[in-house]
Amino acid sequence: MEKKDKTIYRTEAEGAVTVVGIDLGTTNTLISLYDETTGRASCIENSTGSCLTPSVIRFDEKKSENGTEYYYVVGKEARESADIYPDRTAMLFKRQMGRTRDFKKIYGTSYSPQMLSAMVLKSVLRDAEEELGAPVTHAVVTVPADFDDAGRKATLEAARAAGLEERNVDIIDEPAASLFDCERLLNLEGKTVLVFDLGGGTLDLMAAEITEDSINEAANRGDVHLGGSDWDYALGCHILNTYLKGKEFNTEDRQKFWLSVEQLKRNLSSLKEADMYVHTKAGEEKIHITREEFENVTQHLLKRVKSVLEDLMTDLYEKGIGSVDEVLLVGGAARMPQIRTLLAEFFPYSRMGSGDADRAVANGAAIYGWIKYNGQKPGSRNTDKLYEVRKMFTPRVLNRISSRSYGLAALIGDDGEEKIYHFILKGDGVPVSVTKELYTAYSNQRIVNIRIYETTLFERYVDPDEKWLLGTCTLSIDKDLPEHSPILIRFTIREDGRLQVEAKEKKGGNRIQVELESRALLNEEAVEREKRRLDKLVML
Amino acid sequence: MERFICEVIGIDLGTTNTVVSYYDEVARDGACCPDFEGTNLTPSAVFFERSQEDEDGWSHVVGKVAKEIAILHPDRTATRFKRLMGRTTEAITLENRTFSPQELSAFMLERAVENAESALDRKIRNVVITVPAYFGDLQRKATLEAGKLAGLNVIDILDEPIAALVHCTTLSDLTDKVVLVIDLGGGTLDLIAARVTQDCIQELEIDGDIGLGGSDWDDALTKYVRETFLSGRSLRVDDEQQLCLDVEFAKKVLSNEKKNNARFVVRSMDGPVEVRITREEFDRCTRFLRDKTETVIRRVKDNLEKKGIEKIDKIILVGGATRMLQIRELIREIWPDLEDPDIIRRNVDEAVACGAASYARMKAAEIARKEIEAGKAGTGDPFIILEDEERWQKFKETIQHEEIEKVRSVVRPVQRISSRSYGLGVTVEDAGGSTQKIYNLIFRGEPLPAEKLGTRFGLSEDNMKRVALRVYENFSDEHYLEQDETLLIGECVLPISQQLPKGAVIEVSFRLQEDGTLYVYGTEPTGNTRIEMTLHSRALLGNEEVEF
């Protein structure tokens, strides 16, 4: 009879790589490990016994004879004290990833969203390393499918600042990750699946066709500013305007109010009516809200969800896909009954499935990471058991599409009208590399200004708008060239959705790799600096 | 190959949390199905709200929401009702309706099955439910009733620590080891010592305390916080609720070796109060609970030594409350040389459900093999576990394949040496005829299934028309003990068809099933009348409510 000794994770193997999947969320972060012996991924609990670590950081200072020391606390403790120390608590910074370099100033120091994300990453990595008893070498971090280039790059910067090596970090879209987990138990082969992911901060939709050996993304749509917290806000405003008109709050009570609103919203997903207690300067009040009332005051948000859904269906129609077989609900806010009702109206003939709404993304990322870093190397682990697991578990290839169109400003046609000329269109498969020939505008042109745009539009040529400008760079030409000399420009989107632009004068000449200047991103040096800064701070 | 085939799931119906698992054919172990609210643990709490369709009716909500509003609506929320199982029929009374612990448990089971159906994408009807090893006959019966009320086919009832042990055997090789499982959950302490052999798990000793669990630590700490930080202050009802949740959180924080203190803020009517609790304070105010735990653990150790078992090879800690450092220290104190009890390491709250799922899989295979041997499989008779013909074929292939041997080597049959922790007896008059005593037929710690057939009793009077058989549960190792009506679990009446003299012999037999169900048979001397008893008790529901 076979004797079996299952250790939870195999870390003893020579040169073992330890891969984690991390769902770096707007409101909560989760970390997951893939277990080779079971072929399942599971989330690591933090020290409070929960898999969900709130993406909230509180800074503390401690004065002693040797000066002031600074500490930070990540997670539940920080979340629950946010109402007491609002000035030194940072939260919801994911929404600013790739948008700004200064999120909040605490104790006189400015923190970037990348740096704050790195702190959260460090906290969950520590939980994983305690569990593993070995350092984490590789990670897959998830991002919303609708994240733009800067958001993706900022996420990678955060991972590096948290101490992971760039070549060992990959990013994957959240809805795609959840598919890797859900297919463990649900038979999705040969089906068209819509992943409906409504988290705390973002709405992310992805439709994919699943074949025997691949996941083919067909369309994606989303809204990075629509999430459960917007429902909280709408409900809170309604209560303030309807029941608490003219009432005043002190700061602490106001914070407490918003926490109670969030709780009330969650309760109304299960209950048809619920109470909340509010403390104002005038005293305590009990407020009674029915689910119907909640749904009425959040109608406008549901309409936004609906319009994103409609856009996605249009995209699918254009690709010749008329229906989806299965709708997968992911994300905490997808639990709201109004969402389920909406989806049932939209897809009356589709099966409504919910995997592990909170953990599917992190688990899927861990599975994806394992396939990426281990799975393609058969024989690297010489055990029969592993082979058996691999036999059952089909490592599918993920074929992504781009969530944005990318192009540059060019003078088009005889009249030289300036347009954005898209090299890559939203919906094109990635990874992709497109090279086009452009021409100098006049003779002896020494400098070519390249203005790169990122849009959500499908047309090849669109009118330029500065809100879409991603960055600029210059190609200098060191010799005289006649008018209309060819210049080659290459746009590449890598597997993880990041953009790379290269430019080159066709006949030899110098070649430049475009470093996009961005208000929000950090350069190589800055990332290193953030990393050193972070190493010095003590995490409690 | 699919991961879930056998169509039987395992449910840990706990005092504070309910967990549901399936057997994963690929990994060959149990795996949890997540709850709708996002964790594998569904709080065992039921909240009632007025039904909108029917004016007099109630609709119920279970889980996290119910737990969190329990303090706001104490009159409409039921928690910790497992402690009442088999003891009363009234767990909560609303304005016009009373719910029994069985009904409340049935709500939890319904939710567990919903969670499994959603994760596994399949209709589920067959379940294995776990109970504390310390549960007596009535509690086990009540658990079965809960299963029936939820519309489920309960194929077996399994002891929680055994389930945890079964789970551990799927994680690690424990063959030829003596293992002690300490299961300190939210509401109960349950201990089992067992020897794992190549073919089976032999129980050696069972003990526990049905009224000791993690929630008692919460209560003690809450009391301490009130006395130390909040004396003379009054709290609003929602702040009371927050306090309870904060205290539970503080306990969890202090279970982390690296944290020496926990902080939170309590809002009172007289302003906020910052509470800071050190580990030392926590240990001090819960010392009596640690001591209670120690008593039970030492009793098991002593009893094992009496049986000649001096050495325990492995200790397995199960249940969320074993995360507390004081429990780990206590174990190191009792067994200083033992390696760390870390087989499960994490997910200590899920081990019982996972083990139940593994056991369920083994049970299903056993039933299936019997069906195949009986030739039913070929005749198109649907298999009792898998009603769907296609799935039945698939399952048959799986278990006929060599795979089954591997499953059996991982999940071993359980040989119950002493899972009966109560003694069972009937009342008799002592020799003098003056007092009534309980006479034990089955003793605490007998192997199961247990039988005591044909015990003979003399009639106490001439011309008796009937004899009342009153059955008592007790903890005694003695043959005779004092009558105590609180121990009564049921009674039945054996009618006597003809006139008989004093001293004529009637026979009484007890048969105790593996799931803890007791059957009582009585025969009068002439053999003309026999009775078979299903126990009647105030704590069981009437037949009109449950169809057996």
Interface residues (C-beta under 8 A of the other chain):
Chain A: M1 E2 K3 K4 D5 K6 T7 I8 D35 T37 T38 G39 R40 S42 I44 E45 S47 T48 G49 S50 C51 L52 K76 E77 E80 S81 I84 E131 R184 L185 L186 N187 E252 K256 S260 Q263 R266 N267 S269 S270 L271 K272 E273 A274 D275 M276 Y277 H279 E284 G332 R335 G353 S354 G355 D356 A357 D358 R359 E388 V389 K391 M392 F393
Chain B: M1 E2 R3 F4 D24 V26 A27 R28 D29 A31 P34 F36 E37 G38 T39 F47 E49 Q52 S59 V61 G63 V65 E68 I69 L72 S118 A119 L120 D121 T170 L171 S172 D173 T175 Q198 R236 V237 D238 D246 F249 K252 V253 S255 N256 K258 K259 R263 F264 V265 R267 P272 G320 R323 R345 R346 N347 E405 K406 S409 V410
